[in-house]
């Protein structure tokens, strides 16, 4: 992947994890679980993409 795509994925991942942290700061009765599951899934996927691209760019 190009560096521009990786940078965009990193920024989106950062925003997603900020949203997750804001959602978890709420009392448990106010947490919207479908949104939380969606954010966690998207955050995990974006972190996985960033990790894979990092390992592919390392010289072995």
PDB file of N, H, CA, C and O in Angstrom:
ATOM      1  N   UNK A   1       0.835  -1.181   0.000  1.00  0.00           N
ATOM      2  CA  UNK A   1       0.000   0.000   0.000  1.00  0.00           C
ATOM      3  C   UNK A   1       0.875   1.238   0.000  1.00  0.00           C
ATOM      4  O   UNK A   1       2.008   1.223   0.481  1.00  0.00           O
ATOM      5  N   UNK A   2       0.332   2.296  -0.543  1.00  0.00           N
ATOM      6  H   UNK A   2      -0.589   2.309  -0.934  1.00  0.00           H
ATOM      7  CA  UNK A   2       1.112   3.528  -0.581  1.00  0.00           C
ATOM      8  C   UNK A   2       1.115   4.202   0.795  1.00  0.00           C
ATOM      9  O   UNK A   2       0.290   3.901   1.658  1.00  0.00           O
ATOM     10  N   UNK A   3       2.039   5.093   0.966  1.00  0.00           N
ATOM     11  H   UNK A   3       2.709   5.337   0.265  1.00  0.00           H
ATOM     12  CA  UNK A   3       2.170   5.777   2.249  1.00  0.00           C
ATOM     13  C   UNK A   3       0.969   6.674   2.529  1.00  0.00           C
ATOM     14  O   UNK A   3       0.593   6.869   3.685  1.00  0.00           O
ATOM     15  N   UNK A   4       0.368   7.221   1.472  1.00  0.00           N
ATOM     16  H   UNK A   4       0.674   7.063   0.533  1.00  0.00           H
ATOM     17  CA  UNK A   4      -0.806   8.069   1.658  1.00  0.00           C
ATOM     18  C   UNK A   4      -1.982   7.270   2.210  1.00  0.00           C
ATOM     19  O   UNK A   4      -2.694   7.741   3.097  1.00  0.00           O
ATOM     20  N   UNK A   5      -2.185   6.070   1.690  1.00  0.00           N
ATOM     21  H   UNK A   5      -1.607   5.687   0.969  1.00  0.00           H
ATOM     22  CA  UNK A   5      -3.282   5.225   2.160  1.00  0.00           C
ATOM     23  C   UNK A   5      -3.047   4.825   3.613  1.00  0.00           C
ATOM     24  O   UNK A   5      -3.979   4.824   4.418  1.00  0.00           O
ATOM     25  N   UNK A   6      -1.822   4.490   3.945  1.00  0.00           N
ATOM     26  H   UNK A   6      -1.065   4.490   3.292  1.00  0.00           H
ATOM     27  CA  UNK A   6      -1.485   4.120   5.318  1.00  0.00           C
ATOM     28  C   UNK A   6      -1.717   5.299   6.258  1.00  0.00           C
ATOM     29  O   UNK A   6      -2.224   5.117   7.365  1.00  0.00           O
ATOM     30  N   UNK A   7      -1.354   6.495   5.830  1.00  0.00           N
ATOM     31  H   UNK A   7      -0.942   6.643   4.931  1.00  0.00           H
ATOM     32  CA  UNK A   7      -1.567   7.683   6.658  1.00  0.00           C
ATOM     33  C   UNK A   7      -3.055   7.924   6.898  1.00  0.00           C
ATOM     34  O   UNK A   7      -3.453   8.263   8.012  1.00  0.00           O
ATOM     35  N   UNK A   8      -3.867   7.754   5.879  1.00  0.00           N
ATOM     36  H   UNK A   8      -3.543   7.478   4.974  1.00  0.00           H
ATOM     37  CA  UNK A   8      -5.314   7.936   6.022  1.00  0.00           C
ATOM     38  C   UNK A   8      -5.891   6.885   6.963  1.00  0.00           C
ATOM     39  O   UNK A   8      -6.715   7.202   7.821  1.00  0.00           O
ATOM     40  N   UNK A   9      -5.462   5.639   6.807  1.00  0.00           N
ATOM     41  H   UNK A   9      -4.792   5.382   6.110  1.00  0.00           H
ATOM     42  CA  UNK A   9      -5.936   4.567   7.693  1.00  0.00           C
ATOM     43  C   UNK A   9      -5.516   4.849   9.133  1.00  0.00           C
ATOM     44  O   UNK A   9      -6.284   4.590  10.060  1.00  0.00           O
ATOM     45  N   UNK A  10      -4.320   5.371   9.331  1.00  0.00           N
ATOM     46  H   UNK A  10      -3.696   5.581   8.578  1.00  0.00           H
ATOM     47  CA  UNK A  10      -3.851   5.685  10.682  1.00  0.00           C
ATOM     48  C   UNK A  10      -4.689   6.800  11.311  1.00  0.00           C
ATOM     49  O   UNK A  10      -5.025   6.725  12.493  1.00  0.00           O
ATOM     50  N   UNK A  11      -5.022   7.813  10.547  1.00  0.00           N
ATOM     51  H   UNK A  11      -4.749   7.874   9.587  1.00  0.00           H
ATOM     52  CA  UNK A  11      -5.840   8.905  11.068  1.00  0.00           C
ATOM     53  C   UNK A  11      -7.246   8.420  11.398  1.00  0.00           C
ATOM     54  O   UNK A  11      -7.797   8.760  12.445  1.00  0.00           O
ATOM     55  N   UNK A  12      -7.823   7.625  10.504  1.00  0.00           N
ATOM     56  H   UNK A  12      -7.376   7.348   9.654  1.00  0.00           H
ATOM     57  CA  UNK A  12      -9.162   7.078  10.747  1.00  0.00           C
ATOM     58  C   UNK A  12      -9.149   6.170  11.977  1.00  0.00           C
ATOM     59  O   UNK A  12     -10.076   6.204  12.786  1.00  0.00           O
ATOM     60  N   UNK A  13      -8.113   5.369  12.114  1.00  0.00           N
ATOM     61  H   UNK A  13      -7.360   5.341  11.456  1.00  0.00           H
ATOM     62  CA  UNK A  13      -7.991   4.488  13.273  1.00  0.00           C
ATOM     63  C   UNK A  13      -7.904   5.302  14.563  1.00  0.00           C
ATOM     64  O   UNK A  13      -8.530   4.953  15.564  1.00  0.00           O
ATOM     65  N   UNK A  14      -7.150   6.355  14.539  1.00  0.00           N
ATOM     66  H   UNK A  14      -6.641   6.638  13.726  1.00  0.00           H
ATOM     67  CA  UNK A  14      -7.004   7.234  15.695  1.00  0.00           C
ATOM     68  C   UNK A  14      -8.360   7.820  16.097  1.00  0.00           C
ATOM     69  O   UNK A  14      -8.698   7.846  17.281  1.00  0.00           O
ATOM     70  N   UNK A  15      -9.128   8.284  15.125  1.00  0.00           N
ATOM     71  H   UNK A  15      -8.853   8.263  14.164  1.00  0.00           H
ATOM     72  CA  UNK A  15     -10.448   8.854  15.395  1.00  0.00           C
ATOM     73  C   UNK A  15     -11.402   7.795  15.945  1.00  0.00           C
ATOM     74  O   UNK A  15     -12.181   8.068  16.858  1.00  0.00           O
ATOM     75  N   UNK A  16     -11.338   6.595  15.390  1.00  0.00           N
ATOM     76  H   UNK A  16     -10.705   6.373  14.648  1.00  0.00           H
ATOM     77  CA  UNK A  16     -12.196   5.507  15.866  1.00  0.00           C
ATOM     78  C   UNK A  16     -11.891   5.185  17.325  1.00  0.00           C
ATOM     79  O   UNK A  16     -12.812   5.041  18.129  1.00  0.00           O
ATOM     80  N   UNK A  17     -10.621   5.071  17.674  1.00  0.00           N
ATOM     81  H   UNK A  17      -9.873   5.188  17.020  1.00  0.00           H
ATOM     82  CA  UNK A  17     -10.277   4.721  19.053  1.00  0.00           C
ATOM     83  C   UNK A  17     -10.608   5.845  20.022  1.00  0.00           C
ATOM     84  O   UNK A  17     -10.902   5.575  21.186  1.00  0.00           O
ATOM     85  N   UNK A  18     -10.571   7.096  19.579  1.00  0.00           N
ATOM     86  H   UNK A  18     -10.333   7.316  18.633  1.00  0.00           H
ATOM     87  CA  UNK A  18     -11.033   8.201  20.426  1.00  0.00           C
ATOM     88  C   UNK A  18     -12.531   8.056  20.682  1.00  0.00           C
ATOM     89  O   UNK A  18     -12.993   8.257  21.806  1.00  0.00           O
ATOM     90  N   UNK A  19     -13.293   7.705  19.640  1.00  0.00           N
ATOM     91  H   UNK A  19     -12.919   7.542  18.727  1.00  0.00           H
ATOM     92  CA  UNK A  19     -14.732   7.498  19.810  1.00  0.00           C
ATOM     93  C   UNK A  19     -15.013   6.336  20.762  1.00  0.00           C
ATOM     94  O   UNK A  19     -15.943   6.404  21.566  1.00  0.00           O
ATOM     95  N   UNK A  20     -14.220   5.276  20.676  1.00  0.00           N
ATOM     96  H   UNK A  20     -13.464   5.220  20.023  1.00  0.00           H
ATOM     97  CA  UNK A  20     -14.387   4.139  21.591  1.00  0.00           C
ATOM     98  C   UNK A  20     -14.123   4.583  23.027  1.00  0.00           C
ATOM     99  O   UNK A  20     -14.873   4.225  23.935  1.00  0.00           O
ATOM    100  N   UNK A  21     -13.077   5.349  23.234  1.00  0.00           N
ATOM    101  H   UNK A  21     -12.468   5.640  22.496  1.00  0.00           H
ATOM    102  CA  UNK A  21     -12.757   5.776  24.597  1.00  0.00           C
ATOM    103  C   UNK A  21     -13.826   6.708  25.157  1.00  0.00           C
ATOM    104  O   UNK A  21     -14.120   6.659  26.351  1.00  0.00           O
ATOM    105  N   UNK A  22     -14.409   7.552  24.315  1.00  0.00           N
ATOM    106  H   UNK A  22     -14.170   7.592  23.345  1.00  0.00           H
ATOM    107  CA  UNK A  22     -15.497   8.413  24.780  1.00  0.00           C
ATOM    108  C   UNK A  22     -16.738   7.600  25.126  1.00  0.00           C
ATOM    109  O   UNK A  22     -17.442   7.914  26.086  1.00  0.00           O
ATOM    110  N   UNK A  23     -17.002   6.568  24.356  1.00  0.00           N
ATOM    111  H   UNK A  23     -16.430   6.312  23.576  1.00  0.00           H
ATOM    112  CA  UNK A  23     -18.165   5.727  24.623  1.00  0.00           C
ATOM    113  C   UNK A  23     -17.983   4.936  25.918  1.00  0.00           C
ATOM    114  O   UNK A  23     -18.941   4.743  26.667  1.00  0.00           O
ATOM    115  N   UNK A  24     -16.765   4.481  26.181  1.00  0.00           N
ATOM    116  H   UNK A  24     -15.988   4.638  25.572  1.00  0.00           H
ATOM    117  CA  UNK A  24     -16.526   3.711  27.404  1.00  0.00           C
ATOM    118  C   UNK A  24     -16.499   4.588  28.654  1.00  0.00           C
ATOM    119  O   UNK A  24     -16.615   4.077  29.767  1.00  0.00           O
ATOM    120  N   UNK A  25     -16.348   5.885  28.486  1.00  0.00           N
ATOM    121  H   UNK A  25     -16.253   6.301  27.582  1.00  0.00           H
ATOM    122  CA  UNK A  25     -16.340   6.789  29.635  1.00  0.00           C
ATOM    123  C   UNK A  25     -17.749   7.036  30.176  1.00  0.00           C
ATOM    124  O   UNK A  25     -17.911   7.565  31.275  1.00  0.00           O
ATOM    125  N   UNK A  26     -18.747   6.658  29.415  1.00  0.00           N
ATOM    126  H   UNK A  26     -18.615   6.228  28.522  1.00  0.00           H
ATOM    127  CA  UNK A  26     -20.135   6.841  29.850  1.00  0.00           C
ATOM    128  C   UNK A  26     -20.486   5.778  30.892  1.00  0.00           C
ATOM    129  O   UNK A  26     -19.860   4.720  30.944  1.00  0.00           O
ATOM    130  N   UNK A  27     -21.497   6.069  31.722  1.00  0.00           N
ATOM    131  H   UNK A  27     -22.006   6.928  31.680  1.00  0.00           H
ATOM    132  CA  UNK A  27     -22.002   5.013  32.623  1.00  0.00           C
ATOM    133  C   UNK A  27     -22.548   3.842  31.799  1.00  0.00           C
ATOM    134  O   UNK A  27     -23.008   4.033  30.673  1.00  0.00           O
ATOM    135  N   UNK A  28     -22.497   2.650  32.356  1.00  0.00           N
ATOM    136  H   UNK A  28     -22.124   2.495  33.271  1.00  0.00           H
ATOM    137  CA  UNK A  28     -22.834   1.457  31.576  1.00  0.00           C
ATOM    138  C   UNK A  28     -24.275   1.449  31.069  1.00  0.00           C
ATOM    139  O   UNK A  28     -24.560   0.821  30.050  1.00  0.00           O
ATOM    140  N   UNK A  29     -25.179   2.127  31.751  1.00  0.00           N
ATOM    141  H   UNK A  29     -24.948   2.638  32.579  1.00  0.00           H
ATOM    142  CA  UNK A  29     -26.566   2.171  31.287  1.00  0.00           C
ATOM    143  C   UNK A  29     -26.730   3.059  30.051  1.00  0.00           C
ATOM    144  O   UNK A  29     -27.693   2.899  29.302  1.00  0.00           O
ATOM    145  N   UNK A  30     -25.800   3.989  29.833  1.00  0.00           N
ATOM    146  H   UNK A  30     -25.018   4.118  30.442  1.00  0.00           H
ATOM    147  CA  UNK A  30     -25.900   4.919  28.706  1.00  0.00           C
ATOM    148  C   UNK A  30     -25.114   4.464  27.479  1.00  0.00           C
ATOM    149  O   UNK A  30     -25.221   5.081  26.420  1.00  0.00           O
ATOM    150  N   UNK A  31     -24.339   3.411  27.601  1.00  0.00           N
ATOM    151  H   UNK A  31     -24.252   2.909  28.461  1.00  0.00           H
ATOM    152  CA  UNK A  31     -23.538   2.933  26.474  1.00  0.00           C
ATOM    153  C   UNK A  31     -24.460   2.318  25.427  1.00  0.00           C
ATOM    154  O   UNK A  31     -25.306   1.482  25.744  1.00  0.00           O
ATOM    155  N   UNK A  32     -24.288   2.737  24.192  1.00  0.00           N
ATOM    156  H   UNK A  32     -23.601   3.416  23.934  1.00  0.00           H
ATOM    157  CA  UNK A  32     -25.051   2.166  23.080  1.00  0.00           C
ATOM    158  C   UNK A  32     -24.232   1.000  22.530  1.00  0.00           C
ATOM    159  O   UNK A  32     -23.254   1.197  21.810  1.00  0.00           O
ATOM    160  N   UNK A  33     -24.648  -0.216  22.882  1.00  0.00           N
ATOM    161  H   UNK A  33     -25.442  -0.376  23.468  1.00  0.00           H
ATOM    162  CA  UNK A  33     -23.854  -1.406  22.580  1.00  0.00           C
ATOM    163  C   UNK A  33     -23.692  -1.688  21.093  1.00  0.00           C
ATOM    164  O   UNK A  33     -22.609  -2.113  20.692  1.00  0.00           O
ATOM    165  N   UNK A  34     -24.704  -1.479  20.247  1.00  0.00           N
ATOM    166  H   UNK A  34     -25.584  -1.133  20.573  1.00  0.00           H
ATOM    167  CA  UNK A  34     -24.459  -1.701  18.811  1.00  0.00           C
ATOM    168  C   UNK A  34     -23.380  -0.770  18.248  1.00  0.00           C
ATOM    169  O   UNK A  34     -22.567  -1.175  17.417  1.00  0.00           O
ATOM    170  N   UNK A  35     -23.387   0.478  18.713  1.00  0.00           N
ATOM    171  H   UNK A  35     -24.048   0.807  19.388  1.00  0.00           H
ATOM    172  CA  UNK A  35     -22.358   1.431  18.269  1.00  0.00           C
ATOM    173  C   UNK A  35     -20.999   1.009  18.805  1.00  0.00           C
ATOM    174  O   UNK A  35     -19.997   1.074  18.093  1.00  0.00           O
ATOM    175  N   UNK A  36     -20.967   0.576  20.063  1.00  0.00           N
ATOM    176  H   UNK A  36     -21.781   0.524  20.641  1.00  0.00           H
ATOM    177  CA  UNK A  36     -19.706   0.152  20.664  1.00  0.00           C
ATOM    178  C   UNK A  36     -19.108  -1.046  19.932  1.00  0.00           C
ATOM    179  O   UNK A  36     -17.905  -1.075  19.674  1.00  0.00           O
ATOM    180  N   UNK A  37     -19.922  -2.018  19.602  1.00  0.00           N
ATOM    181  H   UNK A  37     -20.899  -1.995  19.812  1.00  0.00           H
ATOM    182  CA  UNK A  37     -19.436  -3.200  18.885  1.00  0.00           C
ATOM    183  C   UNK A  37     -18.934  -2.823  17.500  1.00  0.00           C
ATOM    184  O   UNK A  37     -17.914  -3.341  17.047  1.00  0.00           O
ATOM    185  N   UNK A  38     -19.643  -1.925  16.825  1.00  0.00           N
ATOM    186  H   UNK A  38     -20.472  -1.504  17.193  1.00  0.00           H
ATOM    187  CA  UNK A  38     -19.222  -1.471  15.506  1.00  0.00           C
ATOM    188  C   UNK A  38     -17.891  -0.726  15.576  1.00  0.00           C
ATOM    189  O   UNK A  38     -16.996  -0.963  14.766  1.00  0.00           O
ATOM    190  N   UNK A  39     -17.768   0.172  16.544  1.00  0.00           N
ATOM    191  H   UNK A  39     -18.496   0.365  17.203  1.00  0.00           H
ATOM    192  CA  UNK A  39     -16.519   0.924  16.700  1.00  0.00           C
ATOM    193  C   UNK A  39     -15.354   0.008  17.053  1.00  0.00           C
ATOM    194  O   UNK A  39     -14.255   0.168  16.521  1.00  0.00           O
ATOM    195  N   UNK A  40     -15.585  -0.947  17.941  1.00  0.00           N
ATOM    196  H   UNK A  40     -16.478  -1.077  18.373  1.00  0.00           H
ATOM    197  CA  UNK A  40     -14.514  -1.879  18.306  1.00  0.00           C
ATOM    198  C   UNK A  40     -14.091  -2.742  17.124  1.00  0.00           C
ATOM    199  O   UNK A  40     -12.904  -3.012  16.942  1.00  0.00           O
ATOM    200  N   UNK A  41     -15.047  -3.171  16.330  1.00  0.00           N
ATOM    201  H   UNK A  41     -16.012  -2.952  16.477  1.00  0.00           H
ATOM    202  CA  UNK A  41     -14.724  -3.981  15.148  1.00  0.00           C
ATOM    203  C   UNK A  41     -13.926  -3.170  14.132  1.00  0.00           C
ATOM    204  O   UNK A  41     -12.927  -3.647  13.592  1.00  0.00           O
ATOM    205  N   UNK A  42     -14.371  -1.951  13.879  1.00  0.00           N
ATOM    206  H   UNK A  42     -15.182  -1.565  14.317  1.00  0.00           H
ATOM    207  CA  UNK A  42     -13.662  -1.093  12.923  1.00  0.00           C
ATOM    208  C   UNK A  42     -12.272  -0.729  13.434  1.00  0.00           C
ATOM    209  O   UNK A  42     -11.315  -0.694  12.661  1.00  0.00           O
ATOM    210  N   UNK A  43     -12.159  -0.461  14.720  1.00  0.00           N
ATOM    211  H   UNK A  43     -12.937  -0.490  15.348  1.00  0.00           H
ATOM    212  CA  UNK A  43     -10.853  -0.137  15.295  1.00  0.00           C
ATOM    213  C   UNK A  43      -9.889  -1.299  15.244  1.00  0.00           C
ATOM    214  O   UNK A  43      -8.705  -1.120  14.956  1.00  0.00           O
ATOM    215  N   UNK A  44     -10.387  -2.486  15.521  1.00  0.00           N
ATOM    216  H   UNK A  44     -11.348  -2.632  15.755  1.00  0.00           H
ATOM    217  CA  UNK A  44      -9.551  -3.678  15.459  1.00  0.00           C
ATOM    218  C   UNK A  44      -9.100  -3.954  14.033  1.00  0.00           C
ATOM    219  O   UNK A  44      -7.937  -4.281  13.799  1.00  0.00           O
ATOM    220  N   UNK A  45     -10.010  -3.824  13.089  1.00  0.00           N
ATOM    221  H   UNK A  45     -10.955  -3.558  13.279  1.00  0.00           H
ATOM    222  CA  UNK A  45      -9.662  -4.045  11.686  1.00  0.00           C
ATOM    223  C   UNK A  45      -8.620  -3.041  11.207  1.00  0.00           C
ATOM    224  O   UNK A  45      -7.663  -3.413  10.528  1.00  0.00           O
ATOM    225  N   UNK A  46      -8.801  -1.771  11.558  1.00  0.00           N
ATOM    226  H   UNK A  46      -9.578  -1.469  12.109  1.00  0.00           H
ATOM    227  CA  UNK A  46      -7.834  -0.764  11.124  1.00  0.00           C
ATOM    228  C   UNK A  46      -6.474  -0.975  11.782  1.00  0.00           C
ATOM    229  O   UNK A  46      -5.439  -0.769  11.148  1.00  0.00           O
ATOM    230  N   UNK A  47      -6.471  -1.382  13.047  1.00  0.00           N
ATOM    231  H   UNK A  47      -7.311  -1.549  13.562  1.00  0.00           H
ATOM    232  CA  UNK A  47      -5.198  -1.673  13.717  1.00  0.00           C
ATOM    233  C   UNK A  47      -4.514  -2.876  13.083  1.00  0.00           C
ATOM    234  O   UNK A  47      -3.289  -2.903  12.965  1.00  0.00           O
ATOM    235  N   UNK A  48      -5.294  -3.867  12.677  1.00  0.00           N
ATOM    236  H   UNK A  48      -6.289  -3.845  12.774  1.00  0.00           H
ATOM    237  CA  UNK A  48      -4.738  -5.038  12.004  1.00  0.00           C
ATOM    238  C   UNK A  48      -4.113  -4.658  10.663  1.00  0.00           C
ATOM    239  O   UNK A  48      -3.030  -5.135  10.324  1.00  0.00           O
ATOM    240  N   UNK A  49      -4.789  -3.804   9.905  1.00  0.00           N
ATOM    241  H   UNK A  49      -5.669  -3.417  10.181  1.00  0.00           H
ATOM    242  CA  UNK A  49      -4.257  -3.338   8.613  1.00  0.00           C
ATOM    243  C   UNK A  49      -2.950  -2.587   8.826  1.00  0.00           C
ATOM    244  O   UNK A  49      -1.990  -2.790   8.083  1.00  0.00           O
ATOM    245  N   UNK A  50      -2.907  -1.724   9.834  1.00  0.00           N
ATOM    246  H   UNK A  50      -3.687  -1.559  10.437  1.00  0.00           H
ATOM    247  CA  UNK A  50      -1.677  -0.979  10.107  1.00  0.00           C
ATOM    248  C   UNK A  50      -0.547  -1.894  10.554  1.00  0.00           C
ATOM    249  O   UNK A  50       0.602  -1.693  10.162  1.00  0.00           O
ATOM    250  N   UNK A  51      -0.854  -2.886  11.360  1.00  0.00           N
ATOM    251  H   UNK A  51      -1.787  -3.050  11.679  1.00  0.00           H
ATOM    252  CA  UNK A  51       0.172  -3.829  11.824  1.00  0.00           C
ATOM    253  C   UNK A  51       0.726  -4.651  10.673  1.00  0.00           C
ATOM    254  O   UNK A  51       1.938  -4.841  10.571  1.00  0.00           O
ATOM    255  N   UNK A  52      -0.145  -5.137   9.813  1.00  0.00           N
ATOM    256  H   UNK A  52      -1.129  -4.983   9.896  1.00  0.00           H
ATOM    257  CA  UNK A  52       0.302  -5.936   8.649  1.00  0.00           C
ATOM    258  C   UNK A  52       1.165  -5.088   7.732  1.00  0.00           C
ATOM    259  O   UNK A  52       2.210  -5.548   7.270  1.00  0.00           O
ATOM    260  N   UNK A  53       0.744  -3.850   7.459  1.00  0.00           N
ATOM    261  H   UNK A  53      -0.104  -3.477   7.834  1.00  0.00           H
ATOM    262  CA  UNK A  53       1.538  -3.000   6.576  1.00  0.00           C
ATOM    263  C   UNK A  53       2.890  -2.651   7.200  1.00  0.00           C
ATOM    264  O   UNK A  53       3.881  -2.499   6.486  1.00  0.00           O
ATOM    265  N   UNK A  54       2.936  -2.522   8.533  1.00  0.00           N
ATOM    266  H   UNK A  54       2.131  -2.645   9.113  1.00  0.00           H
ATOM    267  CA  UNK A  54       4.202  -2.275   9.202  1.00  0.00           C
ATOM    268  C   UNK A  54       5.150  -3.460   9.036  1.00  0.00           C
ATOM    269  O   UNK A  54       6.322  -3.274   8.707  1.00  0.00           O
ATOM    270  N   UNK A  55       4.657  -4.670   9.261  1.00  0.00           N
ATOM    271  H   UNK A  55       3.705  -4.821   9.529  1.00  0.00           H
ATOM    272  CA  UNK A  55       5.511  -5.845   9.139  1.00  0.00           C
ATOM    273  C   UNK A  55       5.936  -6.095   7.693  1.00  0.00           C
ATOM    274  O   UNK A  55       7.026  -6.616   7.456  1.00  0.00           O
ATOM    275  N   UNK A  56       5.098  -5.734   6.731  1.00  0.00           N
ATOM    276  H   UNK A  56       4.213  -5.311   6.924  1.00  0.00           H
ATOM    277  CA  UNK A  56       5.487  -5.902   5.336  1.00  0.00           C
ATOM    278  C   UNK A  56       6.590  -4.928   4.933  1.00  0.00           C
ATOM    279  O   UNK A  56       7.370  -5.213   4.025  1.00  0.00           O
ATOM    280  N   UNK A  57       6.656  -3.773   5.609  1.00  0.00           N
ATOM    281  H   UNK A  57       6.022  -3.541   6.347  1.00  0.00           H
ATOM    282  CA  UNK A  57       7.668  -2.795   5.234  1.00  0.00           C
ATOM    283  C   UNK A  57       9.005  -3.017   5.942  1.00  0.00           C
ATOM    284  O   UNK A  57       9.989  -2.351   5.623  1.00  0.00           O
ATOM    285  N   UNK A  58       9.048  -3.943   6.896  1.00  0.00           N
ATOM    286  H   UNK A  58       8.248  -4.484   7.155  1.00  0.00           H
ATOM    287  CA  UNK A  58      10.305  -4.227   7.599  1.00  0.00           C
ATOM    288  C   UNK A  58      11.204  -5.113   6.731  1.00  0.00           C
ATOM    289  O   UNK A  58      10.741  -6.085   6.133  1.00  0.00           O
ATOM    290  N   UNK A  59      12.489  -4.767   6.670  1.00  0.00           N
ATOM    291  H   UNK A  59      12.865  -3.978   7.156  1.00  0.00           H
ATOM    292  CA  UNK A  59      13.417  -5.627   5.932  1.00  0.00           C
ATOM    293  C   UNK A  59      13.853  -6.824   6.791  1.00  0.00           C
ATOM    294  O   UNK A  59      14.284  -6.652   7.932  1.00  0.00           O
ATOM    295  N   UNK A  60      13.738  -8.008   6.246  1.00  0.00           N
ATOM    296  H   UNK A  60      13.388  -8.148   5.320  1.00  0.00           H
ATOM    297  CA  UNK A  60      14.151  -9.203   6.976  1.00  0.00           C
ATOM    298  C   UNK A  60      15.390  -9.783   6.372  1.00  0.00           C
ATOM    299  O   UNK A  60      15.894 -10.798   6.852  1.00  0.00           O
TER     300      UNK A  60
END
